[in-house]
Amino acid sequence: MTDQAVDTGGVQLSVEGHFLGRTRELKELLADIERAGLDTLSGKKAPRARVLLIAGRPGSGRTALAEELVRQVAERYDDGVLRARLSEPDGTPVPVERIARELLTALDLPTPAGACEDDLTAALRDALADRRALLLLDDAVSAEQVDALLPETPECLVVAVSGGPLTGISDVRPCTLGGLDTKSALDLLSRSTGSVRITVDPRAAEGLVEVCEAQPAAMMLAGGWLAARPKAAVADLAKQLRTEGDEGTPLSRVFRFAYSALPIPAARILRLLSLAPAGLVDPHTASALAGCSVGGARTTLDDFVALGLLHAVESPLPQYVVPGCLHPLLKALTETQDRPGELQLARARMLERTVRLLQSSRAITETDSPEAREKLQGMPRSLRYPSPRAAEDWLRIRRSALLASARLAVADGELDTLARRLMSQLVRAMVAHFGTQAAAADLYGLHRLVLDVAERRELPREKAAALLNLGDLDAQTGRTQEALARYRAALDAGREANDPYATGRAMESVGGAHLELGDYDRAADWFGRALAQRLARDERADAARLYGRIAAAHTYAGRYGEAMRGWRAAVAGHRRNGDVAAHARALSELARVQEYAGRPEESLRTCQEAVEWARRAEDVRLQAALQLRLADTLEHLGDPAAAGLHRGAAERLLGEELSEAEPEPEQADPAKHDPDACEIRSTSTED
């Protein structure tokens, strides 16, 4: 199991499996793995994983060294390599909760939506307790981040990359990086320029290495500049860099020189790439930021890769990453050379393009909708996907960038309208392609962002919707008390917005939460309030369904008389509405309660009527369930021969798979998911 890595450190020192330089550092790190820790020396068993720290400035090749170390020792760790970035491109620490969630996902383990940091990190430690895995934690900001993710087993190894020491983590000796040795720096330079230009003027090449202080990122930019100018001499570049003065780091000086040589349109595109969410860029992002064509943007991005200003990401789709060491330099350029209004316009164009791509990715899944097909055909060809699978692949590959777009849009505070549209389309696209359950963790984060915007902009209707969605996800993961609090807050917001749908939905959800908590009286009361509203608005289908939910609450409370009245009202409502399937299910539940109440003859007649309605609804599973209920009832009445006939009919309807699909009677809860859900019985039981 290996998580895909995205190198944003700014330097790539290996080519075709050959790593350049850092021989001494690698030797020290490999020896440090075998070195006995302080606990071992004192006779104690090491309680946690060994931590190796690679420290250095951005652009020093620290991530490349970490990757080479991981490559050399990965075979020792049978459970593979896990990778995570602990900071955003601008240096902001990534929340530990998000990192732990991503690592658990990489391990193919569940990550309950809305789970807190402590629960997720505990789950990660439990998952790694019996594994032999290697963790690469890149761009660590603090010791607290790394400490929260450390496996509590010496069988795992953690390689951390940081700008300095991680004070607070015991038994860690940092491997601090400076410049490359001269030979390795020259080899790195010749990768771009070719060996001839180095060998014909070795002194000039060594002078260039000296000007760059042998910093890998600076050497790569210098090599890219020379590669683009085959007739330029290495000595000329070294001389011009010396005239830049001593201001700033070697990397910043070489970058300023390389940037000044760019055409004005390319220089503008490069600056604007600092706005790319998570530092990840694709041609659409660059096109929207700069206001140019997608094809032109891709050509420019490829040119940047050749110049060392951008890195290509291994991906089925064209995707690039802004080197982390260059991000602050690009951001500083935007602050001095672009007006705030222009930057805001570029962000707005990027968000608008993302919204349209998400609309297209969802519309292609709605093949049965003429409106969706018409809308899709009206989009430019560059925004359309060739197939639903292609749209899903795009959504999966760009997932981290899309989620980062939503977070940045909300944090901006001035693009809330676009942010709301973006989050709405992202939620719909994820549900369409991945399903609600698979995307639950991401959806929870998006709904929290929606709630932030709704509270900031004082939008009670959107606040109610976000709270309801969050409450549903809390309920699905067993946090019923938290869900109940969300539903009550949603009810207040719905009343403030005078939104009957939100208030009705909230009241019903409050009832459902009380039902889950076993407070059946409160559940029935809240379902009754929701029913009163539905009846007042003449919403007959919802009213019929709520009669069933009230009846279910009475059933669990053992009030079978009230339960039977509720189910009869539900039956009558579904019959008036012409909902044959719901009518059949309600009759099935009525028969069940009649049996609980000790009325087997009534239950038998009701069940027979339900079978006929289920046949009309062409609901084979319900028919089989009812045939089994009839068999149980007939056995209670002392007619085993007739019971056998009905059981045989059920087996013919569903075949041998029936026994695997049926739930136990005591566990069926029609109010949790489907208020009219049927229950399948295969043997007679005492209730």
GUDO-901849 format. One record per residue (C-alpha): residue number from 1; x, y, z; chain. Coordinates in Angstrom, 2 decimals. Example, Ala and Ser with C-alpha at 12.3 -4.5 7.8 and 13.67 -1.06 7.14 Angstrom:
<lodos>
1_12.30_-4.50_7.80_A
2_13.67_-1.06_7.14_A
</lodos>
This chain:
<lodos>
1_0.00_0.00_0.00_A
2_1.56_3.25_-1.12_A
3_-0.03_6.66_-1.07_A
4_0.64_8.78_-4.14_A
5_3.17_11.51_-3.46_A
6_3.05_15.02_-4.83_A
7_6.47_16.65_-4.57_A
8_6.05_20.31_-3.75_A
9_9.40_20.79_-2.11_A
10_10.85_22.42_-5.20_A
11_13.70_20.06_-6.10_A
12_13.95_16.79_-8.00_A
13_17.43_15.33_-7.59_A
14_16.90_11.87_-9.06_A
15_16.80_10.98_-12.73_A
16_15.97_7.50_-13.99_A
17_16.69_6.04_-10.56_A
18_20.05_7.88_-10.13_A
19_20.11_10.16_-7.10_A
20_22.57_13.04_-7.12_A
21_24.76_13.75_-4.11_A
22_23.90_13.67_-0.40_A
23_25.99_10.50_0.05_A
24_27.14_11.47_3.55_A
25_23.66_12.50_4.67_A
26_22.12_9.28_3.36_A
27_24.76_7.21_5.13_A
28_24.07_9.00_8.41_A
29_20.31_8.56_8.08_A
30_20.61_4.87_7.26_A
31_22.91_4.40_10.25_A
32_20.47_6.31_12.45_A
33_17.76_3.75_11.66_A
34_19.92_1.01_13.16_A
35_21.13_3.14_16.05_A
36_19.87_2.08_19.45_A
37_17.58_4.65_20.99_A
38_17.81_6.03_24.49_A
39_15.08_3.70_25.72_A
40_16.89_0.65_24.39_A
41_20.17_1.76_25.96_A
42_18.40_2.08_29.30_A
43_16.97_-1.41_29.00_A
44_13.44_-0.35_28.10_A
45_11.52_-1.34_24.99_A
46_11.04_1.56_22.60_A
47_7.40_2.62_23.01_A
48_7.09_4.51_19.74_A
49_8.34_4.63_16.19_A
50_11.81_5.97_15.47_A
51_11.73_9.47_13.97_A
52_14.32_10.62_11.45_A
53_14.35_14.37_10.83_A
54_15.63_16.01_7.64_A
55_15.90_19.75_8.20_A
56_16.73_22.45_5.72_A
57_15.52_25.57_3.98_A
58_12.97_25.25_1.18_A
59_14.88_24.55_-2.01_A
60_17.66_22.61_-0.27_A
61_16.46_19.28_-1.63_A
62_15.12_18.09_1.72_A
63_12.05_16.38_0.26_A
64_14.11_14.75_-2.49_A
65_16.51_13.35_0.11_A
66_13.59_12.04_2.16_A
67_12.12_10.36_-0.91_A
68_15.47_8.74_-1.74_A
69_15.81_7.46_1.83_A
70_12.29_6.05_1.65_A
71_13.09_4.38_-1.67_A
72_16.14_2.66_-0.22_A
73_14.48_1.28_2.91_A
74_10.87_0.80_1.75_A
75_11.32_-2.94_1.19_A
76_11.96_-3.39_4.91_A
77_8.42_-2.23_5.67_A
78_5.92_-4.83_4.51_A
79_2.88_-2.59_4.95_A
80_4.16_0.06_2.57_A
81_4.70_3.80_2.64_A
82_2.28_6.50_3.80_A
83_2.85_10.11_2.76_A
84_1.34_13.33_4.03_A
85_2.06_17.07_3.72_A
86_1.74_18.90_7.00_A
87_1.53_22.46_5.68_A
88_-0.19_24.38_2.92_A
89_1.86_26.05_0.16_A
90_1.75_29.34_2.08_A
91_3.13_27.65_5.21_A
92_-0.19_27.37_7.09_A
93_-0.25_24.15_9.17_A
94_-2.67_21.51_7.94_A
95_-5.06_20.45_10.73_A
96_-4.02_17.13_12.25_A
97_-7.58_15.88_11.88_A
98_-7.35_16.25_8.09_A
99_-3.94_14.55_7.92_A
100_-5.10_11.61_10.04_A
101_-8.20_11.24_7.88_A
102_-6.12_11.13_4.69_A
103_-3.74_8.55_6.18_A
104_-6.63_6.34_7.31_A
105_-8.12_6.60_3.82_A
106_-4.79_5.51_2.36_A
107_-4.98_2.45_4.64_A
108_-8.49_1.69_3.29_A
109_-9.93_2.20_6.76_A
110_-13.18_4.01_7.63_A
111_-13.05_7.68_8.54_A
112_-16.40_8.58_10.14_A
113_-17.72_11.93_8.96_A
114_-17.26_14.61_11.59_A
115_-14.98_12.54_13.83_A
116_-12.76_14.71_16.02_A
117_-8.96_14.89_15.92_A
118_-8.48_12.71_19.01_A
119_-10.69_9.93_17.64_A
120_-8.99_9.96_14.24_A
121_-5.44_9.98_15.59_A
122_-6.35_7.20_18.03_A
123_-7.78_5.19_15.14_A
124_-4.59_5.79_13.15_A
125_-2.40_4.63_16.02_A
126_-4.56_1.54_16.47_A
127_-4.34_0.80_12.75_A
128_-0.54_1.06_12.77_A
129_-0.06_-0.82_16.04_A
130_0.22_-4.20_14.30_A
131_1.74_-2.96_11.03_A
132_5.24_-2.38_9.80_A
133_4.88_0.83_7.81_A
134_6.97_3.85_6.85_A
135_5.53_7.36_7.22_A
136_6.92_10.31_5.28_A
137_5.67_13.53_6.86_A
138_6.69_16.42_4.62_A
139_6.85_20.13_5.51_A
140_6.19_19.67_9.21_A
141_5.53_22.99_10.93_A
142_5.70_21.93_14.57_A
143_6.57_19.02_16.82_A
144_2.95_18.83_17.93_A
145_1.84_17.91_14.42_A
146_4.34_15.06_14.14_A
147_3.80_13.86_17.72_A
148_0.04_13.46_17.16_A
149_0.68_11.13_14.22_A
150_3.46_8.96_15.66_A
151_2.71_5.21_15.67_A
152_3.07_3.66_19.10_A
153_5.19_0.79_17.84_A
154_8.92_0.53_17.14_A
155_8.10_-1.55_14.05_A
156_7.23_1.63_12.13_A
157_9.58_4.37_10.96_A
158_8.74_8.06_10.56_A
159_10.74_10.31_8.24_A
160_9.89_13.96_8.95_A
161_10.90_16.92_6.79_A
162_11.00_20.36_8.38_A
163_12.66_23.74_8.26_A
164_14.26_23.28_11.67_A
165_14.45_21.05_14.76_A
166_11.28_19.52_16.16_A
167_11.81_20.37_19.81_A
168_9.62_18.22_22.00_A
169_10.02_14.88_20.24_A
170_12.55_12.80_22.14_A
171_15.50_10.95_20.66_A
172_15.55_12.84_17.34_A
173_18.79_13.99_15.73_A
174_18.21_16.29_12.77_A
175_20.07_15.79_9.53_A
176_20.59_19.42_8.52_A
177_21.13_20.16_4.85_A
178_23.30_22.81_3.29_A
179_24.41_23.01_-0.32_A
180_25.39_20.10_-2.53_A
181_28.99_19.12_-3.04_A
182_30.48_20.75_-6.15_A
183_30.51_17.60_-8.28_A
184_26.84_16.83_-7.56_A
185_25.88_20.45_-8.19_A
186_27.64_20.33_-11.57_A
187_25.90_17.04_-12.41_A
188_22.58_18.63_-11.54_A
189_23.39_21.60_-13.78_A
190_24.43_19.36_-16.68_A
191_21.07_17.62_-16.59_A
192_19.60_20.76_-18.14_A
193_22.51_22.18_-20.09_A
194_24.22_19.02_-21.28_A
195_27.75_18.03_-20.29_A
196_29.55_19.88_-23.12_A
197_28.80_23.38_-21.82_A
198_30.14_22.35_-18.42_A
199_33.33_20.65_-19.61_A
200_34.34_23.45_-22.01_A
201_34.37_25.99_-19.18_A
202_34.62_24.15_-15.86_A
203_35.77_27.24_-13.95_A
204_32.71_29.21_-15.06_A
205_30.47_26.30_-14.07_A
206_32.10_26.14_-10.65_A
207_31.66_29.89_-10.35_A
208_27.94_29.49_-11.07_A
209_27.73_26.80_-8.38_A
210_29.41_29.22_-5.98_A
211_26.97_32.01_-6.82_A
212_24.05_29.60_-6.22_A
213_25.75_28.32_-3.04_A
214_25.17_24.84_-4.49_A
215_21.50_25.07_-3.50_A
216_19.61_22.49_-5.63_A
217_16.58_24.65_-6.42_A
218_18.75_27.58_-7.48_A
219_20.88_25.27_-9.64_A
220_17.78_23.90_-11.36_A
221_16.51_27.38_-12.20_A
222_19.93_28.34_-13.54_A
223_20.01_25.15_-15.62_A
224_16.54_25.84_-16.99_A
225_17.56_29.35_-18.02_A
226_20.65_28.03_-19.82_A
227_18.72_25.19_-21.49_A
228_16.33_27.73_-23.00_A
229_19.31_29.65_-24.42_A
230_21.69_27.17_-26.07_A
231_24.03_29.95_-27.22_A
232_24.41_31.58_-23.81_A
233_27.65_30.90_-21.97_A
234_27.69_29.62_-18.40_A
235_30.15_32.39_-17.55_A
236_27.70_35.04_-18.75_A
237_25.00_33.73_-16.44_A
238_27.37_33.61_-13.47_A
239_28.46_37.17_-14.16_A
240_24.91_38.48_-14.46_A
241_23.90_36.77_-11.23_A
242_26.80_38.41_-9.42_A
243_25.52_41.80_-10.56_A
244_22.21_41.00_-8.82_A
245_23.93_41.75_-5.52_A
246_23.71_39.88_-2.21_A
247_20.11_40.76_-1.39_A
248_18.04_37.74_-0.49_A
249_18.90_34.05_-0.75_A
250_20.64_32.46_-3.73_A
251_17.31_30.98_-4.74_A
252_15.51_34.34_-4.67_A
253_18.30_35.96_-6.72_A
254_18.26_33.26_-9.43_A
255_14.47_33.29_-9.44_A
256_14.31_37.06_-9.94_A
257_16.74_36.76_-12.84_A
258_14.82_33.87_-14.47_A
259_11.51_35.64_-13.93_A
260_12.75_38.88_-15.52_A
261_13.59_36.96_-18.70_A
262_10.01_35.73_-19.17_A
263_7.65_37.35_-21.67_A
264_5.14_39.62_-19.96_A
265_2.10_37.28_-20.50_A
266_4.05_34.25_-19.22_A
267_5.31_36.23_-16.22_A
268_1.74_37.19_-15.34_A
269_0.55_33.58_-15.56_A
270_3.43_32.46_-13.33_A
271_2.59_35.06_-10.69_A
272_-1.07_34.10_-10.67_A
273_-0.24_30.43_-10.09_A
274_0.36_31.40_-6.46_A
275_-3.47_31.59_-6.22_A
276_-3.89_27.93_-7.24_A
277_-5.57_25.95_-4.42_A
278_-3.15_23.60_-2.63_A
279_-0.50_24.65_-5.15_A
280_-2.00_22.23_-7.67_A
281_-2.52_23.53_-11.20_A
282_-4.15_22.11_-14.29_A
283_-4.64_23.84_-17.66_A
284_-8.18_24.93_-16.73_A
285_-6.95_26.59_-13.52_A
286_-4.17_28.46_-15.33_A
287_-6.53_29.38_-18.17_A
288_-9.12_30.83_-15.80_A
289_-6.57_32.71_-13.69_A
290_-4.93_34.35_-16.69_A
291_-7.99_34.67_-18.92_A
292_-6.37_32.76_-21.80_A
293_-7.24_29.61_-23.76_A
294_-6.86_26.16_-22.20_A
295_-4.46_25.06_-24.93_A
296_-2.32_28.14_-24.53_A
297_-2.25_27.67_-20.76_A
298_-1.05_24.08_-21.09_A
299_1.76_25.10_-23.45_A
300_2.89_27.76_-21.00_A
301_2.76_25.31_-18.08_A
302_4.93_22.84_-20.00_A
303_7.39_25.66_-20.70_A
304_7.53_26.42_-16.98_A
305_8.36_22.78_-16.27_A
306_11.28_22.94_-18.71_A
307_12.52_26.08_-16.95_A
308_12.31_24.46_-13.50_A
309_9.60_26.89_-12.41_A
310_6.94_24.20_-12.13_A
311_6.84_20.45_-11.60_A
312_4.70_18.00_-13.54_A
313_2.71_15.55_-11.41_A
314_2.42_11.89_-12.39_A
315_-1.28_11.76_-13.18_A
316_-3.64_10.46_-15.89_A
317_-4.62_14.10_-16.48_A
318_-2.23_17.01_-17.04_A
319_-1.50_18.37_-13.60_A
320_1.32_20.46_-12.17_A
321_2.48_21.63_-8.77_A
322_3.98_24.96_-7.76_A
323_7.29_24.24_-5.96_A
324_6.91_25.07_-2.29_A
325_10.17_27.03_-2.27_A
326_8.87_29.33_-5.05_A
327_5.39_29.90_-3.66_A
328_6.34_32.77_-1.28_A
329_8.38_34.41_-4.05_A
330_5.43_34.29_-6.45_A
331_3.07_35.58_-3.79_A
332_5.38_38.51_-3.08_A
333_5.39_39.37_-6.80_A
334_1.58_39.45_-6.95_A
335_1.52_41.85_-4.00_A
336_3.84_44.28_-5.75_A
337_2.89_43.91_-9.42_A
338_-0.87_43.15_-9.41_A
339_-3.63_45.32_-8.08_A
340_-5.91_43.71_-5.46_A
341_-8.88_44.07_-7.79_A
342_-7.08_42.14_-10.53_A
343_-6.20_39.34_-8.13_A
344_-9.78_39.14_-6.91_A
345_-11.01_39.00_-10.49_A
346_-8.57_36.18_-11.22_A
347_-9.85_34.25_-8.18_A
348_-13.42_34.81_-9.30_A
349_-12.65_33.51_-12.82_A
350_-11.00_30.43_-11.33_A
351_-13.95_29.69_-9.05_A
352_-16.45_30.27_-11.87_A
353_-14.54_27.85_-14.13_A
354_-14.49_25.26_-11.35_A
355_-18.25_25.65_-10.82_A
356_-18.88_25.06_-14.53_A
357_-16.63_22.01_-14.61_A
358_-18.49_20.57_-11.61_A
359_-21.84_21.29_-13.29_A
360_-20.63_19.47_-16.39_A
361_-19.34_16.50_-14.37_A
362_-22.73_16.12_-12.70_A
363_-24.82_16.74_-15.82_A
364_-23.14_13.89_-17.72_A
365_-24.46_11.45_-15.10_A
366_-28.06_12.60_-15.64_A
367_-28.57_10.76_-18.92_A
368_-32.34_10.52_-18.42_A
369_-32.82_14.27_-18.02_A
370_-33.49_16.23_-21.24_A
371_-32.76_19.47_-19.37_A
372_-29.36_18.19_-18.24_A
373_-28.49_17.01_-21.76_A
374_-29.50_20.35_-23.22_A
375_-27.46_22.23_-20.62_A
376_-24.46_20.00_-21.29_A
377_-24.63_20.58_-25.03_A
378_-24.74_24.32_-24.43_A
379_-21.36_24.25_-22.66_A
380_-18.08_24.87_-24.53_A
381_-16.39_21.70_-25.72_A
382_-13.43_22.31_-23.38_A
383_-15.76_22.02_-20.37_A
384_-17.37_18.74_-21.43_A
385_-16.27_15.23_-20.50_A
386_-16.29_12.36_-23.00_A
387_-17.98_9.97_-20.55_A
388_-19.26_9.72_-16.96_A
389_-16.14_7.72_-16.11_A
390_-13.90_10.52_-17.37_A
391_-15.84_13.00_-15.22_A
392_-15.46_10.76_-12.17_A
393_-11.73_10.38_-12.80_A
394_-11.36_14.17_-13.02_A
395_-13.28_14.62_-9.78_A
396_-11.16_12.02_-8.00_A
397_-7.83_13.36_-9.28_A
398_-8.71_16.99_-8.55_A
399_-10.43_16.21_-5.22_A
400_-7.79_17.78_-2.96_A
401_-7.59_20.91_-5.12_A
402_-11.39_21.21_-5.24_A
403_-11.73_20.93_-1.47_A
404_-8.93_23.45_-1.06_A
405_-10.80_25.77_-3.46_A
406_-13.85_25.65_-1.21_A
407_-11.80_26.36_1.93_A
408_-9.96_29.27_0.33_A
409_-13.15_30.74_-1.13_A
410_-14.82_30.74_2.28_A
411_-11.72_32.13_3.99_A
412_-11.55_34.96_1.43_A
413_-14.83_36.39_2.72_A
414_-15.43_38.58_-0.34_A
415_-16.53_35.89_-2.80_A
416_-19.25_34.27_-0.73_A
417_-21.75_34.04_-3.60_A
418_-19.26_32.12_-5.72_A
419_-18.20_30.10_-2.69_A
420_-21.79_29.03_-2.07_A
421_-22.24_28.02_-5.70_A
422_-18.96_26.13_-5.67_A
423_-19.83_24.16_-2.54_A
424_-23.32_23.39_-3.81_A
425_-21.98_22.00_-7.09_A
426_-19.15_20.12_-5.38_A
427_-21.59_18.39_-3.01_A
428_-23.87_17.41_-5.88_A
429_-21.01_16.15_-8.03_A
430_-19.56_14.04_-5.20_A
431_-22.94_12.51_-4.42_A
432_-23.56_11.79_-8.10_A
433_-20.21_10.08_-8.68_A
434_-19.21_8.62_-5.30_A
435_-22.47_8.32_-3.37_A
436_-23.38_9.93_-0.06_A
437_-21.79_7.26_2.11_A
438_-18.44_7.15_0.30_A
439_-18.16_10.95_0.24_A
440_-19.57_11.51_3.75_A
441_-16.32_12.79_5.29_A
442_-15.78_15.36_2.53_A
443_-19.44_16.34_2.58_A
444_-19.27_16.99_6.32_A
445_-16.43_19.45_5.81_A
446_-18.28_21.18_2.97_A
447_-21.48_21.54_4.99_A
448_-19.46_23.09_7.82_A
449_-18.08_25.62_5.34_A
450_-21.62_26.37_4.13_A
451_-22.62_26.93_7.75_A
452_-19.71_29.34_8.24_A
453_-20.80_31.42_5.25_A
454_-24.48_31.31_6.26_A
455_-23.67_32.56_9.76_A
456_-21.32_35.25_8.45_A
457_-23.85_36.51_5.91_A
458_-26.85_35.97_8.21_A
459_-28.64_33.61_5.84_A
460_-30.99_31.60_8.09_A
461_-32.38_29.42_5.28_A
462_-28.93_28.22_4.23_A
463_-27.95_27.89_7.87_A
464_-30.92_25.59_8.45_A
465_-30.03_23.48_5.40_A
466_-26.39_23.12_6.50_A
467_-27.41_22.18_10.05_A
468_-29.85_19.57_8.75_A
469_-27.20_18.03_6.52_A
470_-24.65_18.00_9.34_A
471_-27.22_16.50_11.68_A
472_-27.95_13.72_9.21_A
473_-24.25_12.87_8.93_A
474_-23.88_12.94_12.72_A
475_-26.85_10.60_13.05_A
476_-25.43_8.19_10.48_A
477_-22.19_7.89_12.44_A
478_-23.90_7.28_15.79_A
479_-23.48_10.77_17.27_A
480_-27.18_11.07_18.03_A
481_-26.89_13.70_20.76_A
482_-24.83_15.92_18.46_A
483_-27.38_15.32_15.70_A
484_-30.21_16.30_18.02_A
485_-28.48_19.61_18.85_A
486_-27.99_20.30_15.12_A
487_-31.65_19.57_14.37_A
488_-32.86_21.89_17.13_A
489_-30.60_24.67_15.85_A
490_-31.90_24.01_12.33_A
491_-35.46_24.35_13.63_A
492_-34.66_27.78_15.07_A
493_-33.01_28.86_11.82_A
494_-35.93_27.56_9.77_A
495_-38.40_29.50_11.89_A
496_-36.25_32.63_11.54_A
497_-36.28_32.19_7.76_A
498_-40.01_31.37_7.78_A
499_-39.16_28.27_5.76_A
500_-41.88_25.63_6.22_A
501_-39.82_22.90_4.56_A
502_-36.86_23.43_6.89_A
503_-39.03_23.61_10.01_A
504_-41.01_20.52_9.08_A
505_-37.89_18.59_8.19_A
506_-36.21_19.70_11.43_A
507_-39.17_18.69_13.60_A
508_-39.27_15.26_11.99_A
509_-35.52_14.88_12.42_A
510_-35.75_15.85_16.10_A
511_-38.35_13.12_16.47_A
512_-36.10_10.64_14.71_A
513_-33.21_11.49_17.04_A
514_-35.41_10.97_20.11_A
515_-36.56_7.66_18.63_A
516_-32.94_6.58_18.22_A
517_-32.27_7.58_21.86_A
518_-35.21_5.47_23.04_A
519_-37.36_8.42_24.13_A
520_-40.48_7.23_22.34_A
521_-42.88_9.74_23.93_A
522_-40.87_12.72_22.74_A
523_-40.41_11.06_19.36_A
524_-44.16_10.65_18.90_A
525_-44.73_14.24_20.08_A
526_-42.27_15.72_17.56_A
527_-43.59_13.56_14.74_A
528_-47.04_14.84_15.69_A
529_-45.89_18.46_15.41_A
530_-44.43_17.77_11.99_A
531_-47.67_16.05_10.99_A
532_-49.76_19.02_12.04_A
533_-47.70_21.29_9.81_A
534_-47.96_18.89_6.85_A
535_-51.73_18.64_7.25_A
536_-52.05_22.42_7.47_A
537_-50.17_22.72_4.17_A
538_-52.11_19.84_2.61_A
539_-48.91_17.87_1.97_A
540_-50.66_14.53_1.86_A
541_-47.78_12.23_0.96_A
542_-45.63_13.52_3.80_A
543_-48.59_13.38_6.17_A
544_-49.20_9.72_5.35_A
545_-45.53_8.94_5.93_A
546_-45.59_10.75_9.29_A
547_-48.60_8.74_10.44_A
548_-46.35_5.73_9.97_A
549_-43.49_7.28_11.94_A
550_-45.85_8.09_14.83_A
551_-47.13_4.52_14.71_A
552_-43.57_3.17_14.77_A
553_-42.81_5.20_17.93_A
554_-45.93_3.82_19.63_A
555_-44.94_0.31_18.57_A
556_-41.55_0.58_20.26_A
557_-43.26_1.96_23.37_A
558_-45.60_-1.05_23.41_A
559_-48.71_1.04_22.81_A
560_-50.15_-1.27_20.17_A
561_-53.63_0.26_20.11_A
562_-52.28_3.71_19.20_A
563_-49.82_2.10_16.81_A
564_-52.62_0.32_14.93_A
565_-54.57_3.58_14.65_A
566_-51.51_5.29_13.27_A
567_-50.86_2.59_10.67_A
568_-54.51_2.58_9.61_A
569_-54.27_6.36_9.07_A
570_-51.09_5.78_7.05_A
571_-52.81_3.09_4.97_A
572_-55.72_5.41_4.25_A
573_-53.39_8.27_3.33_A
574_-51.31_6.19_0.92_A
575_-54.45_4.80_-0.66_A
576_-55.84_8.29_-1.26_A
577_-52.50_9.38_-2.71_A
578_-52.40_6.40_-5.07_A
579_-49.01_5.23_-3.72_A
580_-49.43_1.49_-4.19_A
581_-46.00_0.48_-2.85_A
582_-46.30_2.62_0.30_A
583_-49.86_1.32_0.77_A
584_-48.57_-2.26_0.72_A
585_-45.76_-1.52_3.18_A
586_-48.09_0.24_5.59_A
587_-50.44_-2.75_5.52_A
588_-47.47_-4.99_6.24_A
589_-46.55_-2.94_9.31_A
590_-50.17_-2.91_10.48_A
591_-50.21_-6.70_10.27_A
592_-47.03_-6.89_12.32_A
593_-48.49_-4.69_15.10_A
594_-51.71_-6.71_15.08_A
595_-49.65_-9.82_15.65_A
596_-47.76_-8.13_18.49_A
597_-51.11_-7.14_19.99_A
598_-52.26_-10.79_20.03_A
599_-54.70_-10.56_17.12_A
600_-53.47_-13.28_14.75_A
601_-56.73_-13.54_12.78_A
602_-56.73_-9.79_12.01_A
603_-53.03_-9.96_11.21_A
604_-53.71_-12.83_8.77_A
605_-56.41_-10.89_6.89_A
606_-54.32_-7.71_6.78_A
607_-51.33_-9.65_5.55_A
608_-53.33_-11.24_2.75_A
609_-54.54_-7.82_1.67_A
610_-50.96_-6.52_1.79_A
611_-49.80_-9.39_-0.45_A
612_-52.29_-8.33_-3.11_A
613_-51.16_-4.70_-2.96_A
614_-47.49_-5.73_-3.06_A
615_-48.26_-7.80_-6.17_A
616_-49.81_-4.73_-7.79_A
617_-46.74_-2.70_-6.84_A
618_-44.52_-5.41_-8.38_A
619_-42.47_-5.45_-5.19_A
620_-41.10_-8.99_-5.16_A
621_-39.16_-8.62_-1.94_A
622_-42.19_-7.28_-0.07_A
623_-44.32_-10.11_-1.45_A
624_-41.80_-12.64_-0.15_A
625_-41.67_-10.92_3.25_A
626_-45.42_-11.00_3.54_A
627_-45.57_-14.66_2.50_A
628_-43.19_-15.44_5.33_A
629_-45.28_-13.37_7.75_A
630_-48.33_-15.34_6.65_A
631_-46.42_-18.57_7.27_A
632_-45.49_-17.44_10.80_A
633_-49.07_-16.42_11.58_A
634_-50.53_-19.67_10.25_A
635_-48.10_-21.66_12.39_A
636_-49.27_-19.67_15.43_A
637_-52.85_-20.56_14.46_A
638_-51.96_-24.27_14.18_A
639_-51.99_-24.73_10.39_A
640_-48.44_-25.92_9.50_A
641_-49.51_-27.25_6.08_A
642_-50.71_-23.84_4.88_A
643_-47.65_-22.23_6.47_A
644_-45.44_-24.52_4.39_A
645_-47.20_-23.47_1.21_A
646_-46.61_-19.79_1.91_A
647_-42.97_-20.39_2.84_A
648_-42.49_-22.25_-0.42_A
649_-44.05_-19.35_-2.31_A
650_-41.60_-16.97_-0.67_A
651_-38.66_-19.19_-1.62_A
652_-39.82_-19.29_-5.20_A
653_-39.98_-15.50_-5.28_A
654_-36.54_-14.84_-3.95_A
655_-34.68_-18.13_-4.26_A
656_-31.90_-19.19_-2.01_A
657_-30.65_-15.64_-1.43_A
658_-33.64_-14.86_0.79_A
659_-32.15_-16.36_3.94_A
660_-29.05_-14.14_3.60_A
661_-31.07_-10.97_3.09_A
662_-33.63_-11.14_5.88_A
663_-33.12_-9.19_9.15_A
664_-34.04_-10.41_12.59_A
665_-37.53_-9.23_13.66_A
666_-36.31_-7.62_16.88_A
667_-33.71_-5.52_15.00_A
668_-35.96_-4.09_12.31_A
669_-36.39_-0.36_12.82_A
670_-38.70_1.12_10.19_A
671_-38.31_4.62_11.58_A
672_-34.56_4.87_11.24_A
673_-34.28_4.86_7.47_A
674_-37.57_3.93_5.88_A
675_-40.71_4.49_7.97_A
676_-42.60_1.95_5.89_A
677_-39.86_-0.68_5.69_A
678_-40.98_-4.26_5.70_A
679_-39.68_-6.99_7.97_A
680_-38.92_-10.51_6.76_A
681_-39.52_-13.53_8.96_A
682_-38.61_-17.10_8.17_A
683_-39.48_-18.91_11.39_A
684_-42.13_-18.52_14.02_A
685_-40.98_-16.51_17.00_A
686_-42.43_-15.41_20.30_A
687_-42.81_-11.62_20.50_A
</lodos>
